[in-house]
Amino acid sequence: MDAKTGEALAFANISVDSHTGTVSDFDGYFSMLVPEKYKQFKVSYIGYKTKFVAIKPNQKKYTIKLEPAAESLGTVVINGKYVNPAIALMKRAIKRKSKNDYRKSIYKYAYTKYYKFLVSADIDRIKNPFDTIYNKANKIVRIDSSLYELKNDLKDKDMFIMETVSKVNAVGGTEKAKVMAQRIAGLKNPMYELLALQLAGQSVYDDSYKFLFQKYLGPFSSASLKQYDYEIDDTLQIQNREVIVVDYKNTKKPLISGKIFLDKQSLAIAKMTLNSYKEYQLNSTQYFTYYPEKKVWFPNHSDLNIKKAEKKDGLSIGSAVSITSKNKRNDSLRHSNNKTGLDYMYALSRSKISDVQFDHIYNDKIKYDMEVAPLASKQSEETWKKYRGLQHSARELNTYKFIDSISEKEGVEKGIYKYKRLLQGRFPVSKYVDVDFLHILDYNRYEGLRLQLGGVTSEQLSDRFSAEAYGAYGFKDKDFKFSGKLNYKLLHRTQTYISARYYKDVQKASEFPLVDNGQLLQIPIHVNDDKFVMEQGYSIGLSHLLYPKMKIEAGFTHVDTDTKFDIPFHPGRIEFPVKDLTYIHTRMSFTPFSKYLLSAEGRKMVSDGYPKFYVSYEKSLPQWQNSNADYYKLDLQIDMKKVYLNHDFTEALIQVGYANENAPLSKLYKPASNYYGSRNLLTSFNINKKFAFETMKDLEFVDNFLVTSFLQHTFTGVKLGKKHSIDLRLLSRAAWGLSYDNNTYNGIGSMNHVYIESGIEFKRLFSALGLGFYYRMGHYALPKTIDNLSIRLTINPIKILGK
């Protein structure tokens, strides 16, 4: 704390040597395990005199008061040819990033990583476990003993613990891990989503950091020089190499500060601390080891501590940064101790790297970004001791035993299973069958109200075989629809499946085949769609992963198509309302920048990356059908997205499709549209497709060749008053097409000129509801201005589900 004011000093540096140290948290507290050989520890802080504190036998608690330095330690700003030496040093270090970053300077390496994630509470800081609450008349209305219960419950155990041991291979800067051992308190079967958190590993050389869904600019990029203040603090020795210590702090929220330890000779990072404060306070330290044979600093271990950030008087970081917060004056209750258990809780993430090998990798063939060994959850205590170097402490063992017993008693794993199924749109009604609840109700102008009941077998029945089926009825068309599908897994590692399906159901007439909104739950509400075709047939399919980021699907389909809307007249082409088609089809998806986990449950995407590429091909087989339609189609889609540090994001989609001149109307390209020619807001309401035209009428254009492009930027968290915020989206869309016969269908044209529309959307105006305004322009603009304008209610289905 400050010796004069008594103010707690956040993020002070406490150390006994270059490898053993920590930083104080938001309230000035710290905890450090010091080997017996050390007789003192050092406390340093920007703007204060460095202090050495003697370690006294049997004394565990210390109060350190720091005296402000006489001279100002603020960043030096000199006009003319002189610059702050810390800025000049950081510029040189940032330019050498590619040479010093071990991921780029070493082509091939391997190591073993031990990882622990712990949730606990600092019960020693709970001084008064009883919280007496008064009203305005100063009469006791409640005595809260929750802190007492917390202190008693955690005296010999933690709240949660998870540990893993992984072997990591790296080639060309890409790391792939295989989990050899894993243990999660309360779970006999691993929850792979927790293991996947480790894939978010970040390097100190990265331009940006992401913690708890908050992404922000780090201190070690060229852009950081405009946002951070730097100052040379000290020089010291690490592994007998001279190291320059640079203090940094950003000038924008969230507050970030810390130290970068730069090797004086190579300007590589030898150690780095990072402290952040927003809704939470975060303290992170990355330690490195120098390998002379490679002349590289390689990670050794790291610590990350997260806890709640709450303080009446605000935050003080040295003499340079201070934030104060006003207390509410109209509270109806006055607390004698207004802290809750959350104020004492913390999460600790710790990793340790061993068995580092350069220029070769482990024999394990790891194809996915992370794989889980079949026996990872059944490792012995001796195996754990080998990997982690220490036996489990009594406190950790008590945590496992206690949470395991509570989990089994209360059926936690069953609850997790149900929750994961709900995220997939499935509800388990028995051990072996899940019901599809997303598709129970739908509405469109052709079927009217649609009622559908269906389900799928679960992995509890078989991890290789599954069956799924549904039956549906439309109350307006008074027709019954159905589908039945069988799936069999041939190979687990490549996720190779063979499937067979027989079905009869309606399909929307105008959809681009490759569009994927990327939403977890696809809610099929069509509302104002009215142009459908009835398809009845069967298909056989095969899906296979060429490698984790490239999936191919191939199939054979025979279908009878019954068009449920009037086919426009065409003098040169014979179209029948009912026709049979037989064709083969294949599709490839390539997502090179996404990360995947292979577990017993299959392939899971744990990190979404862009761009994404999709290609599909379809070819008819005239000899297997009654109609003479001999056609082929080729489709390409490129999906791009960039998320910025302030959570704004830009999305772009390019689609190209070609169908030869013999393709029937049902196989020609009809741009996806959300516009149904209505001027009534309610009748223009629809679940908005992310990539569809808002001013183009449904089936207004049909072409053999089509190019569509979508570009949109979303501003998130735009304030509308003190408490309410919305998302604001600006968008522009274009399309161009060609037809062999200029599409002389009655009422349908060929898009031989560029179609353009732009718009603005106000998302989350009222919870999930929003409002969009779109305008049609260019060659296909209509004579009346009002006819080019479309106003539509929008809805965000994910928001309805509570995300």
C-alpha positions in Angstrom: 0.0 0.0 0.0 1.0 3.7 -0.3 2.8 4.6 2.8 1.2 8.1 2.9 -2.4 7.5 1.9 -2.8 3.8 2.8 -4.3 3.2 -0.7 -3.9 -0.3 -1.9 -1.5 -0.6 -4.9 -2.7 -2.9 -7.7 -0.3 -4.9 -9.7 2.9 -4.3 -7.7 5.7 -6.7 -8.6 6.9 -9.0 -5.8 9.9 -11.4 -6.5 12.8 -13.3 -4.9 14.5 -14.0 -8.2 13.9 -13.9 -12.0 11.8 -17.1 -11.9 10.0 -16.8 -8.6 7.6 -13.9 -8.3 4.0 -12.6 -8.5 2.0 -9.4 -8.7 -0.5 -7.9 -6.2 -4.1 -8.1 -7.1 -6.6 -5.2 -7.4 -6.8 -4.9 -3.6 -3.1 -5.0 -3.1 -3.0 -8.6 -1.9 -0.6 -11.3 -3.1 0.4 -14.8 -2.3 3.8 -16.4 -3.1 5.5 -19.7 -2.2 9.1 -19.0 -1.4 11.8 -21.7 -1.1 13.6 -21.7 2.3 16.9 -20.6 0.9 15.7 -17.1 0.3 16.0 -14.5 3.2 14.2 -11.6 1.6 11.9 -10.6 -1.3 11.7 -7.5 -3.4 8.8 -5.2 -4.1 8.9 -2.7 -7.0 6.3 -0.3 -8.3 6.3 2.5 -10.9 6.5 5.8 -9.1 7.7 4.3 -5.8 11.0 3.4 -4.2 11.9 -0.3 -4.5 11.8 -2.1 -1.1 13.4 -5.2 0.1 11.5 -7.1 2.8 13.2 -9.5 5.2 11.6 -12.9 5.5 11.1 -13.7 9.2 10.8 -17.3 10.5 7.2 -18.5 10.9 5.8 -15.2 9.6 3.4 -15.7 6.7 1.6 -12.3 6.5 3.3 -9.0 5.7 2.1 -5.5 5.2 4.4 -3.5 2.8 4.2 0.2 2.7 5.9 1.8 -0.3 7.3 5.4 -0.3 6.6 7.5 -3.4 9.8 8.3 -5.3 11.0 11.8 -5.3 11.4 12.0 -9.0 8.6 11.6 -11.5 8.7 8.3 -13.4 6.2 9.3 -16.1 6.9 8.6 -19.8 9.5 10.9 -21.2 8.2 13.0 -24.1 10.9 15.1 -25.9 10.3 17.1 -29.1 12.7 17.1 -31.9 15.0 14.2 -32.8 15.0 12.7 -29.3 12.5 10.0 -28.4 11.6 8.0 -25.3 14.3 5.3 -25.2 11.7 2.7 -24.1 9.7 3.4 -27.3 12.9 3.1 -29.4 13.7 -0.2 -27.7 10.2 -1.6 -28.2 10.2 -0.6 -31.9 13.4 -2.7 -32.3 12.0 -5.6 -30.4 8.7 -5.6 -32.3 10.6 -5.6 -35.6 12.5 -8.7 -34.5 9.3 -10.6 -33.5 9.5 -13.1 -36.4 13.1 -14.0 -35.5 12.5 -14.3 -31.7 9.1 -16.0 -31.8 9.9 -19.7 -31.1 6.9 -20.7 -33.2 8.4 -19.2 -36.3 12.1 -19.5 -35.7 12.0 -23.3 -34.9 10.3 -25.3 -37.7 9.9 -28.5 -35.7 9.7 -29.1 -31.9 7.8 -31.1 -29.3 7.1 -30.8 -25.5 4.9 -32.2 -22.8 2.5 -29.8 -21.1 0.8 -30.1 -17.7 -2.2 -27.9 -17.2 -4.3 -27.2 -14.1 -7.5 -25.1 -13.7 -8.6 -24.4 -10.2 -11.5 -22.5 -8.7 -11.3 -21.7 -5.0 -11.6 -18.8 -2.5 -9.1 -17.0 -0.3 -10.8 -17.8 3.0 -7.9 -16.3 5.0 -9.1 -12.9 4.0 -12.6 -13.4 5.4 -12.2 -11.5 8.7 -15.8 -11.1 9.7 -17.9 -14.0 8.4 -21.2 -12.5 9.6 -22.8 -9.7 7.6 -25.2 -7.6 9.5 -27.6 -5.6 7.4 -29.4 -2.5 8.6 -32.3 -0.5 7.2 -32.6 3.3 7.3 -33.8 3.2 10.9 -30.6 1.4 11.8 -32.5 -1.7 12.9 -31.1 -5.1 12.1 -33.2 -6.8 9.4 -31.0 -9.8 8.5 -27.8 -11.5 9.5 -26.1 -13.3 6.6 -23.8 -16.2 7.5 -22.9 -17.2 3.9 -19.3 -16.1 4.4 -19.0 -18.2 7.5 -20.4 -21.2 5.5 -18.0 -20.5 2.7 -15.0 -20.3 5.0 -16.0 -23.6 6.8 -16.7 -25.5 3.5 -13.3 -24.6 1.9 -11.0 -25.0 4.9 -9.6 -28.3 3.5 -10.7 -28.3 -0.2 -11.3 -26.2 -3.3 -14.4 -25.6 -5.3 -13.4 -27.2 -8.6 -10.2 -28.6 -10.2 -9.3 -29.9 -13.6 -5.9 -31.3 -14.8 -4.6 -32.5 -18.1 -1.3 -33.8 -19.5 -0.7 -33.4 -23.2 2.0 -34.2 -25.7 2.4 -31.4 -28.2 3.9 -31.7 -31.7 4.7 -28.5 -33.7 5.6 -28.3 -37.4 5.8 -25.0 -39.3 4.3 -23.0 -36.4 1.2 -25.2 -36.0 0.9 -26.9 -32.6 -1.2 -30.1 -32.2 -1.8 -31.7 -28.8 -2.8 -35.2 -27.7 -4.3 -35.4 -24.2 -2.6 -38.4 -22.5 -4.2 -37.9 -19.0 -7.1 -35.9 -17.8 -9.1 -35.5 -14.7 -12.1 -33.3 -14.0 -13.7 -33.1 -10.6 -17.2 -34.5 -10.6 -17.1 -36.1 -14.0 -16.2 -39.7 -14.8 -16.7 -39.0 -18.5 -14.7 -36.0 -19.7 -16.5 -32.8 -20.7 -14.5 -32.1 -23.9 -15.7 -28.5 -24.1 -13.5 -27.9 -21.0 -10.5 -29.6 -22.5 -11.0 -27.5 -25.6 -10.3 -24.3 -23.6 -6.6 -25.2 -23.8 -6.7 -24.7 -27.5 -7.1 -21.0 -26.9 -3.4 -20.9 -25.9 -1.8 -17.6 -26.7 1.7 -16.4 -27.2 3.2 -13.3 -25.8 4.2 -12.4 -29.3 0.6 -12.2 -30.5 -0.8 -8.8 -31.4 -4.0 -9.3 -29.4 -5.1 -11.2 -26.4 -8.4 -12.8 -25.5 -9.5 -13.5 -21.9 -13.0 -14.4 -20.8 -14.4 -13.4 -24.2 -12.8 -10.0 -24.0 -10.4 -9.3 -26.8 -7.9 -6.4 -26.7 -4.7 -5.1 -28.1 -1.6 -6.5 -26.5 1.6 -4.5 -25.7 3.8 -6.2 -28.2 2.6 -5.1 -31.7 3.3 -2.2 -33.9 -0.2 -0.8 -33.3 0.5 -0.9 -29.5 3.0 2.0 -29.8 0.1 4.4 -30.3 -2.0 3.0 -27.4 0.6 2.1 -24.7 3.1 4.0 -22.6 6.5 2.4 -22.1 9.3 3.0 -19.6 12.6 1.3 -18.9 12.5 0.2 -15.3 15.5 -1.9 -14.5 18.2 -4.3 -15.8 18.8 -7.7 -14.2 20.2 -11.2 -14.9 18.1 -14.2 -16.0 20.1 -17.4 -16.7 23.3 -15.3 -16.7 21.9 -13.1 -19.5 21.4 -9.4 -19.2 17.7 -8.5 -19.4 16.1 -5.1 -19.7 12.8 -4.6 -17.8 10.2 -2.4 -19.6 7.1 -1.3 -17.8 4.0 -0.8 -19.9 0.4 0.4 -19.4 -2.3 1.2 -22.0 -4.1 4.5 -22.2 -7.5 3.0 -23.0 -9.9 0.7 -21.2 -9.7 -2.0 -20.1 -6.7 -1.1 -18.1 -3.7 -3.2 -18.9 -0.2 -3.0 -17.3 2.8 -5.2 -16.7 6.4 -5.8 -17.5 8.3 -7.1 -20.5 11.7 -8.6 -19.8 13.8 -8.3 -23.0 17.0 -10.1 -23.6 19.5 -7.2 -24.2 21.3 -9.0 -27.0 18.4 -10.6 -29.0 15.5 -8.4 -27.7 13.5 -11.6 -27.3 11.0 -11.9 -24.4 12.5 -13.7 -21.4 9.5 -13.1 -19.1 6.3 -11.1 -19.2 3.6 -10.1 -16.8 0.2 -8.9 -17.8 -2.4 -7.3 -15.5 -5.9 -6.3 -16.6 -8.9 -4.7 -14.9 -12.4 -4.5 -16.1 -15.4 -6.5 -14.7 -12.7 -8.8 -13.5 -9.1 -8.5 -12.5 -6.5 -10.6 -14.3 -2.9 -11.3 -13.4 -0.8 -13.4 -15.8 2.9 -14.3 -15.8 4.8 -16.1 -18.6 8.2 -17.6 -17.8 10.7 -18.7 -20.4 13.9 -20.7 -20.5 16.9 -19.9 -22.7 18.3 -22.7 -24.9 21.8 -21.7 -26.1 22.0 -24.3 -28.8 19.0 -22.7 -30.5 19.5 -19.2 -29.2 15.9 -19.0 -28.3 13.7 -18.3 -25.3 11.2 -21.1 -25.0 8.1 -21.1 -22.7 8.7 -22.8 -19.3 5.6 -22.3 -17.3 2.8 -19.7 -16.8 0.3 -18.6 -14.2 -3.1 -16.9 -14.7 -5.2 -15.7 -11.9 -8.7 -14.2 -12.3 -11.0 -12.8 -9.7 -13.8 -10.3 -9.3 -12.9 -6.6 -9.7 -14.9 -4.5 -7.3 -13.8 -1.6 -5.1 -15.7 1.3 -3.8 -12.9 3.9 -4.2 -11.9 2.8 -7.7 -8.6 1.6 -9.0 -5.1 3.1 -8.5 -2.1 1.9 -10.5 0.9 3.8 -9.3 0.9 7.5 -9.6 -0.2 7.4 -13.3 -3.6 5.8 -13.4 -6.6 6.4 -11.2 -10.3 5.5 -11.7 -12.9 6.4 -9.1 -16.5 5.3 -8.9 -19.4 7.0 -7.2 -21.5 5.1 -4.7 -25.2 5.1 -4.8 -26.7 7.5 -2.2 -30.3 6.2 -2.2 -29.7 2.7 -1.0 -32.5 1.4 1.2 -30.1 -0.8 3.2 -26.7 -0.1 4.8 -24.3 -3.0 5.1 -21.7 -3.4 7.9 -19.8 -5.8 5.6 -21.1 -5.7 2.0 -18.8 -8.3 0.5 -20.1 -11.6 -0.7 -18.4 -14.9 -1.3 -17.8 -13.9 -4.9 -15.4 -11.2 -3.6 -13.1 -13.9 -2.2 -13.3 -16.4 -5.1 -10.7 -16.8 -7.8 -9.8 -19.0 -10.7 -6.3 -20.1 -11.3 -4.9 -21.5 -14.5 -1.4 -23.0 -14.4 0.7 -24.7 -17.1 4.1 -26.3 -17.0 6.2 -27.4 -20.0 8.8 -30.2 -19.8 10.7 -32.6 -22.1 11.3 -29.9 -24.8 12.7 -31.4 -28.0 13.9 -29.5 -31.0 14.1 -30.5 -34.7 11.9 -33.6 -34.2 8.5 -34.5 -32.9 6.9 -37.3 -30.9 6.0 -40.5 -32.7 2.3 -39.9 -32.0 0.6 -39.0 -35.2 -1.6 -36.1 -34.2 -3.8 -34.8 -37.0 -6.4 -32.7 -35.1 -5.5 -29.6 -33.2 -6.3 -31.6 -30.1 -7.0 -35.3 -29.6 -8.0 -37.2 -26.5 -6.3 -40.6 -25.9 -8.9 -43.4 -25.2 -7.6 -44.1 -21.7 -6.9 -40.5 -20.8 -9.4 -40.5 -18.0 -8.2 -43.7 -16.4 -4.6 -42.9 -15.6 -3.1 -44.0 -12.3 -1.7 -41.7 -9.6 1.8 -42.8 -10.5 1.2 -41.6 -14.1 0.1 -38.2 -12.7 3.1 -38.0 -10.5 5.4 -38.7 -13.5 3.9 -35.9 -15.6 3.2 -33.2 -13.0 6.3 -33.8 -10.9 4.4 -33.8 -7.6 1.8 -35.8 -5.9 -1.7 -34.4 -5.5 -1.9 -32.3 -2.4 -4.3 -33.4 0.4 -6.5 -30.4 -0.5 -6.7 -31.3 -4.2 -7.5 -35.0 -3.4 -10.2 -33.8 -1.0 -11.6 -31.6 -3.8 -11.8 -34.6 -6.2 -13.4 -36.9 -3.6 -15.9 -34.3 -2.4 -17.1 -33.1 -5.8 -17.2 -36.6 -7.2 -19.5 -37.7 -4.4 -21.8 -34.7 -4.8 -21.8 -35.1 -8.6 -22.9 -38.7 -8.4 -25.5 -38.0 -5.7 -27.1 -35.1 -7.6 -26.8 -36.6 -11.1 -24.6 -33.8 -12.5 -23.4 -35.7 -15.5 -26.9 -36.5 -16.5 -27.8 -32.8 -16.3 -24.8 -31.9 -18.4 -25.8 -34.6 -21.0 -29.3 -33.1 -21.2 -27.9 -29.5 -21.5 -25.6 -30.5 -24.4 -28.5 -32.2 -26.1 -30.6 -29.0 -25.7 -27.9 -27.0 -27.4 -28.3 -29.4 -30.4 -32.0 -29.0 -30.5 -32.6 -32.4 -28.9 -34.3 -33.4 -25.6 -33.6 -36.9 -24.2 -36.9 -38.6 -23.4 -35.2 -41.9 -22.5 -31.7 -43.4 -22.3 -31.7 -44.3 -26.0 -33.9 -41.7 -27.7 -33.8 -37.9 -28.1 -36.7 -35.9 -29.4 -36.2 -33.0 -31.9 -37.9 -30.0 -30.3 -36.7 -27.3 -32.7 -38.9 -28.4 -35.6 -42.1 -29.2 -33.7 -43.9 -26.0 -35.0 -43.4 -24.1 -38.2 -45.6 -21.9 -40.3 -45.6 -20.9 -44.0 -48.2 -19.7 -46.5 -48.3 -23.0 -48.3 -48.6 -25.5 -45.5 -50.1 -23.1 -43.0 -49.3 -24.4 -39.5 -46.9 -27.3 -39.7 -46.7 -29.8 -36.8 -43.7 -32.2 -36.8 -42.6 -34.9 -34.4 -39.3 -36.6 -34.7 -36.4 -38.1 -32.8 -33.0 -39.7 -33.1 -31.2 -42.5 -31.2 -28.5 -41.5 -28.8 -24.9 -42.7 -28.3 -26.2 -44.7 -25.3 -27.7 -47.2 -27.7 -24.7 -47.4 -30.1 -21.7 -45.2 -30.8 -21.6 -46.4 -34.4 -25.2 -46.8 -35.4 -28.0 -44.2 -35.3 -31.5 -43.8 -36.7 -33.5 -40.6 -37.1 -37.1 -40.1 -38.3 -39.9 -37.6 -38.2 -43.5 -37.1 -39.4 -45.1 -33.8 -40.2 -48.5 -32.5 -41.2 -49.6 -29.2 -42.8 -53.0 -28.0 -41.7 -53.5 -25.9 -44.9 -52.3 -28.3 -47.6 -53.6 -31.2 -45.6 -50.7 -33.4 -46.5 -48.5 -35.7 -44.5 -44.7 -35.6 -44.8 -42.1 -37.9 -43.4 -38.4 -38.8 -43.4 -36.4 -41.8 -42.1 -32.6 -42.0 -42.1 -30.0 -44.6 -41.0 -26.4 -43.7 -40.2 -23.4 -46.0 -39.6 -19.9 -44.9 -38.6 -17.2 -46.8 -40.5 -14.1 -45.0 -39.1 -13.9 -42.8 -36.0 -10.6 -41.0 -36.6 -11.7 -39.8 -40.1 -15.4 -39.5 -39.0 -16.4 -41.7 -42.0 -20.2 -42.2 -42.1 -22.5 -44.0 -44.6 -26.2 -43.1 -44.6 -29.4 -44.0 -46.3 -32.6 -41.9 -46.3 -36.1 -42.2 -47.6 -38.3 -39.1 -47.5 -41.3 -37.1 -48.6 -41.3 -33.4 -47.7 -41.5 -29.9 -49.2 -38.5 -27.8 -50.0 -38.3 -24.0 -50.6 -37.9 -23.2 -54.3 -35.3 -20.5 -54.1 -32.3 -21.3 -51.9 -28.6 -21.1 -52.7 -27.4 -24.6 -51.8 -24.3 -23.7 -49.8 -25.4 -20.9 -47.4 -24.6 -21.7 -43.8 -25.6 -19.1 -41.2 -23.2 -20.7 -38.7 -25.8 -20.6 -35.9 -25.8 -23.4 -33.3 -29.5 -23.8 -33.5 -31.2 -23.5 -36.8 -34.9 -22.6 -36.2 -36.9 -23.4 -39.3 -39.6 -20.7 -39.3 -40.6 -19.6 -42.8 -43.7 -17.5 -42.1 -44.2 -15.9 -45.4 -42.6 -18.4 -47.8 -45.1 -19.6 -50.3 -43.2 -21.3 -53.2 -42.4 -24.9 -52.4 -41.8 -28.1 -54.3 -42.7 -31.5 -52.9 -39.9 -34.0 -53.1 -40.3 -37.8 -52.5 -37.3 -40.1 -53.0 -34.3 -41.8 -51.5 -30.6 -41.0 -51.2 -27.4 -42.8 -50.1 -24.5 -40.8 -48.8 -21.0 -41.0 -47.6 -19.1 -38.4 -45.6 -15.4 -38.5 -44.8 -12.6 -36.2 -43.5 -9.7 -36.1 -45.8 -8.1 -34.4 -42.9 -9.6 -32.5 -39.9 -10.2 -29.2 -41.8 -11.4 -30.7 -45.1 -14.6 -32.7 -45.2 -16.1 -34.3 -48.4 -19.6 -35.7 -48.9 -20.8 -37.7 -51.8 -24.2 -39.2 -52.6 -26.7 -40.7 -55.0 -30.3 -39.4 -55.0 -33.5 -40.3 -56.9 -36.4 -37.9 -56.3 -39.8 -37.2 -57.8 -40.4 -33.5 -57.7 -43.9 -32.0 -57.6 -43.9 -28.2 -58.0 -46.5 -26.6 -55.7 -46.7 -23.2 -57.5 -47.6 -22.1 -61.0 -44.6 -22.6 -63.4 -44.3 -19.5 -65.6 -44.8 -20.1 -69.3 -41.7 -20.5 -71.4 -42.2 -20.8 -75.2 -38.9 -22.7 -75.8 -38.7 -25.0 -72.8 -41.1 -27.8 -71.7 -41.6 -27.8 -67.9 -43.7 -30.4 -66.2 -45.1 -29.9 -62.7 -44.0 -33.5 -61.8 -40.7 -35.0 -62.9 -38.2 -37.5 -61.6 -34.5 -36.8 -61.3 -31.6 -39.1 -60.5 -28.2 -37.5 -59.8 -24.9 -37.8 -58.0 -23.6 -35.0 -55.9 -20.5 -34.2 -54.0 -19.5 -31.4 -51.7 -16.3 -30.3 -50.1 -15.9 -27.9 -47.1 -12.4 -26.5 -46.3 -11.9 -24.5 -43.1 -8.1 -24.0 -42.8 -8.2 -21.5 -40.0 -10.7 -23.3 -37.7 -9.5 -25.5 -34.8 -10.9 -29.0 -34.1 -11.0 -31.4 -31.3 -11.3 -35.2 -31.8 -13.0 -36.9 -28.8 -15.2 -40.0 -28.2 -18.1 -37.8 -29.3 -16.6 -37.1 -32.7 -15.1 -34.0 -34.3 -15.9 -30.7 -32.6 -15.1 -27.2 -33.7 -13.6 -25.3 -30.8 -12.4 -22.2 -32.6 -14.0 -20.7 -35.7 -11.7 -19.3 -38.3 -12.1 -17.5 -41.6 -12.1 -17.6 -44.6 -14.1 -20.8 -45.2 -14.5 -22.5 -48.6 -17.3 -24.7 -50.0 -17.5 -26.4 -53.3 -20.2 -28.7 -54.6 -20.9 -30.6 -57.9 -24.1 -32.2 -59.1 -24.6 -34.4 -62.2 -27.8 -36.0 -63.5 -28.0 -39.6 -64.6 -30.5 -39.7 -67.5 -30.3 -43.4 -67.9 -31.7 -43.8 -64.3 -34.7 -41.4 -64.8 -37.7 -41.0 -67.0 -37.1 -37.4 -67.8 -34.5 -36.4 -70.3 -32.9 -33.7 -68.2 -29.1 -34.1 -68.7 -27.5 -31.4 -66.6 -24.6 -30.6 -64.2 -24.1 -27.9 -61.7 -21.0 -26.4 -60.0 -21.1 -24.2 -57.0 -18.5 -22.2 -55.0 -18.8 -20.2 -51.8 -16.3 -18.2 -49.8 -17.3 -17.1 -46.4 -15.2 -14.4 -44.6 -15.5 -12.6 -41.2 -13.2 -10.3 -39.2 -13.9 -9.5 -35.6 -12.3 -6.3 -34.2 -11.0 -5.6 -30.7 -14.2 -3.6 -29.8 -16.4 -6.6 -30.8 -17.5 -5.0 -34.0 -17.3 -7.3 -37.0 -17.3 -7.3 -40.8 -18.8 -10.2 -42.8 -18.5 -11.0 -46.5 -19.9 -13.8 -48.6 -19.2 -14.6 -52.3 -21.2 -17.2 -54.1 -20.7 -18.4 -57.7 -22.9 -21.0 -59.4 -23.1 -22.5 -62.9 -25.7 -24.9 -64.4 -25.5 -26.0 -68.0 -28.1 -25.2 -70.6 -30.0 -28.5 -70.1 -30.7 -27.8 -66.4 -34.4 -27.8 -65.6 -36.0 -24.8 -63.9 -35.8 -26.4 -60.5 -32.0 -26.6 -60.8 -31.4 -23.1 -62.1 -30.2 -20.3 -59.7 -32.7 -18.2 -57.9 -31.2 -15.8 -55.4 -32.4 -16.3 -51.8 -34.9 -13.5 -50.9 -36.7 -12.3 -47.8 -39.1 -10.1 -49.8 -42.6 -11.2 -50.5 -44.1 -8.2 -52.2 -46.0 -7.0 -49.1 -46.2 -3.5 -47.7 -47.6 -4.7 -44.4 -44.9 -4.9 -41.6 -46.5 -8.0 -40.1 -46.8 -9.9 -43.4 -43.2 -9.0 -44.2 -42.0 -10.5 -40.9 -39.7 -13.4 -41.2 -36.7 -15.1 -39.5 -34.1 -13.2 -41.3 -31.6 -15.1 -43.3 -28.2 -13.5 -42.9 -27.3 -13.6 -46.6 -30.5 -13.0 -48.6 -31.9 -10.1 -50.7 -34.4 -7.8 -49.0 -35.8 -5.9 -52.0 -35.6 -8.6 -54.7 -38.9 -10.4 -55.1 -39.0 -14.2 -54.6 -38.3 -15.8 -58.0 -37.9 -12.5 -59.7 -34.7 -13.7 -61.5 -33.6 -17.1 -62.6 -30.3 -17.8 -64.3 -27.9 -20.5 -65.4 -24.9 -18.6 -64.1 -25.1 -16.5 -60.9 -22.7 -14.4 -58.8 -23.8 -12.9 -55.5 -21.8 -10.9 -53.0 -22.8 -9.8 -49.6 -20.8 -7.3 -47.4 -22.0 -6.1 -44.0 -20.5 -4.5 -41.0 -22.0 -4.6 -37.5 -21.4 -2.0 -34.8 -22.1 -3.7 -31.5 -23.2 -2.1 -28.2 -24.4 1.2 -29.7 -25.8 3.1 -26.8 -29.5 4.3 -26.8 -29.6 5.9 -23.4 -27.8 4.9 -20.2 -29.1 1.3 -20.0 -30.2 0.2 -23.5 -27.8 -0.7 -26.3 -28.4 -2.1 -29.8 -26.4 -3.6 -32.7 -26.3 -1.5 -35.8 -25.6 -3.2 -39.1 -24.8 -1.6 -42.5 -25.0 -3.8 -45.5 -24.6 -3.8 -49.3 -25.5 -6.7 -51.6 -25.1 -7.3 -55.3 -25.9 -10.0 -57.9 -25.2 -10.7 -61.5 -26.4 -13.5 -63.7 -26.7 -14.9 -67.2 -29.1 -17.3 -68.9 -28.7 -19.2 -72.1 -32.0 -18.1 -73.5 -32.4 -14.8 -71.5 -35.1 -16.5 -69.4 -38.2 -15.8 -71.4 -40.3 -17.3 -68.6 -43.4 -15.1 -68.1 -42.7 -12.7 -65.2 -39.1 -14.0 -64.7 -36.1 -12.2 -66.1 -32.4 -12.8 -66.5 -30.1 -10.7 -64.3 -27.8 -9.6 -67.1 -27.1 -6.4 -65.3 -25.8 -5.9 -61.8 -28.5 -5.9 -59.1 -27.6 -3.7 -56.1 -29.3 -3.0 -52.7 -28.1 -1.4 -49.5 -29.6 -1.2 -46.1 -29.4 -0.6 -42.4 -30.6 -2.8 -39.6 -31.3 -2.0 -35.9 -30.8 -5.3 -34.1 -32.1 -6.0 -30.6 -34.4 -2.9 -30.4 -36.8 -4.9 -28.3 -35.0 -8.0 -27.0 -34.7 -10.3 -30.0 -36.8 -8.0 -32.3 -35.3 -5.5 -34.7 -36.1 -3.3 -37.7 -34.5 -3.2 -41.1 -34.6 -0.6 -43.9 -33.4 -1.6 -47.4 -33.2 0.2 -50.7 -33.0 -1.1 -54.2 -30.8 0.9 -56.7 -29.0 0.7 -59.9 -30.2 -0.8 -63.2 -33.2 -2.7 -61.6 -34.4 0.3 -59.5 -38.2 0.7 -59.9 -39.7 4.0 -61.2 -41.3 4.9 -57.9 -39.0 5.7 -55.0 -41.3 4.1 -52.4 -41.3 0.8 -54.4 -37.6 0.5 -54.0 -37.8 0.7 -50.2 -38.4 -2.4 -48.0 -39.0 -2.1 -44.3 -39.1 -5.4 -42.4 -39.3 -6.7 -38.8 -36.4 -9.0 -38.0 -35.8 -11.5 -35.3 -32.7 -13.1 -33.8 -33.6 -16.7 -32.9 -30.4 -17.2 -30.8 -31.5 -14.2 -28.6 -34.8 -15.9 -27.9 -33.0 -18.9 -26.6 -31.2 -16.8 -24.1 -27.7 -16.4 -25.6 
